[in-house]
Amino acid sequence: MIEDIKEYFKNKLDIDFELFRAGSNRTNLRYKVFRREDKREKYNNLREIIEEHHCPTIVYVSRTRTASELAAQLVKDGIEARPYHGRMDVRDKTDNQNAFIAGEVQVMVATSAFGMGVDKKDVGLVVHYEISDSLENYVQEAGRAGRDEHITADCFILFNEEDLNKHFILLNQTKLHIKETLYGEEFPNS
């Protein structure tokens, strides 16, 4: 496949590509899951983790409202944090992202909308305050930590059974009902 792509660009545009290979093994990331019984214990643990690490941090949540509320609570408790989610005004999102990249704010509380195209090498901590909706998404989000291979970064999950219920609710909200299909009628049995 790689050779086909190189050949295509050479033949069509007379461009020679140099191949750079990198492995997917990230030995500088440490993973840990903490089971927390209730919201208060989970929030207190998040604050402790952030205060212990003193580094650029991304806290992932599953809902936009949670991103805003959690960032506001952290600020109220003396931790400089900003929210980032898909429903924010474009200017606010850009301002918050730029402040995080520039190091003006240490903590970004975000939904999965945050991170695409963000190349901040010194992120030393990624906390999933709520679990990701898939293993693939988790690996991608956690992988935003430790992009500088010379630092060791932590990837933590603060797990609560209620998190799974939230994901099931979100999943059910995305299901199509038969009335929403093109024909609005049941498909014949094969």
N, C-alpha and C positions, 0 to 999 in steps of 0.2 A: 504494500500500500504506500509506504513512504517513497519507494523508488518510483512508483507510478505518478505520485504528486510532483516529485522533483523533475521527472521527465516531462510532464505536462507543462510546467512553468518554463522549462528550458526550451521546449519546442515552440510554445505559443508566444512567450515574451522574452526569450533569450536571457532568462534569469537563472543563475546558479545559486542554489541554496546550500548553506553549510548546515550540517546536521548536528544538533546538540541533544544529547540524551540525558535524562535525569530520572532517577528512580523514584518510586512513590513511597518508599520506606522513610518515615519521618522519625528518626531515632531521638530527636530533641524534644519530642512531645511526651508528656506524662499524663495518663488518663486515670480518673478516679470518679466513682459514683458514691454519693452520700444520700442515704435514704432519710427523708425528713417527714415527720408525721403530720405536721400542720403548717399553715401559712406563716404563722409567727416564727416558728422554729426555722423554717426555710429562709425567711427574710433575714433573721438575725445571723444565720450562717453565711448568707451572701455578704452581708456587711463585714463580718469577721474576715472572710476570705479576701475581699477587696482591700481591706485595711492592712492585712498581712503582706500582700503582694506588692503594693506600691508600683504598679506598672500599667501601661495601657491595657485596657480590659474591654472585652465585648461580652455583654450579657444577653443571651438569646431568650426570647419569649415567643409564645405562639400567637398572641393576639395584639392588635394595634393598641387597644385601650390599656392593656397591661404594660406595654412599653412606656406609654406616657405616664401612667400612674406610678410605676416602679421608679422611673427616673426622677419624678417629682419627690417621691418619698426619700430616695437616696440624697437628693439635694437638701431636703429638709433636715436630714440627719448629718449634714456636713460633708457629704461626698459629692464632688463635682461630677455630674452625670447629665447626659442629654439623651432624648429619645430619637429613634429613627424607625419609621415604618411607611408603608406604601400609601397610606391615606393622608400623610402630612402634605402641607403646602410645599411645592418644589423649592422655593427659596429657603424655607426652614430646614428642609432635608439637606440642602447643599451647605447651608451655614453650619449645621451640626456636624456633618461629615468633614467639612474643612477644618473645623475646630478640633476634631478628634485627630485628624491626620497631622495637623500642625502641633499637636501636643498641648493645646490650650485647655482641653478637657480630657480627663483620664479614662472615663467610663462612658461607653455607648451602650444603651439599652435598646435592643433592636429586635425586629422580626427578621425572618429570613430574607427580607428585601435588602438588608444591609450586607455589604461585603463584596458584591460583584464589582470588580474593577478597583476595589480598595486594596492598595498594596502598601500596607504599613508593616514594615519589617519587625518592629519592636513590640508587637502585641505579645505580652507574656502570659496572658490569662484569657481563656474563653470559658465562660460559665453558662451552661444550659440551665436556666432557672426553671424552664419547662422543657421536657424532652422534645426532640425533633420528630417530625412526622414520618421519617424514614431513616434507615441506617445510612443511605447514600447522602442525604442532606446533612446528617450529623457529621459525617466524615468531612464533607466540604466545609461546613461551618467551623468545626474544631480546627481544621487545617489553616484557618486564618491566623492562628497563633504560631509563633516561632518561625516566621518566614526567614528570619535571619538565623541561619543554621548554627551560629555561634552562641545563641542563647537557648536555654532550656525553658520551655513553656508548659503551663498546666492547662489541662482541659478537664473541667469538672462538670458533673451533672448533679443537680439537686433534685432527687427523684421523690415523687409523691404519687400514690395511686390515683389521686384526683387528676393528675396530668393525662393519664390514659383516657379517662372519661372525657376530658376536653377534646382530645384528638378524635374520639369516636363521634362526638357531637359535630365537630367540624367536618368530618368525613361524611356523615349523614346529610349535612347541609349541601354537600356538593353532588349528591345523587340526583339523577334525572328521574322524574316521575313520568309515567307513560303518557300523561297528558302534555308533557313538554317535548315529546318526540315529534319528528316530522309528520307522522301520520296520525298520531294520537290514538292508535289502536294497537292491540296486542299483536305480537309477531306470531305467525303460525308455527306450530310445533313441527320440527323437522323429522 
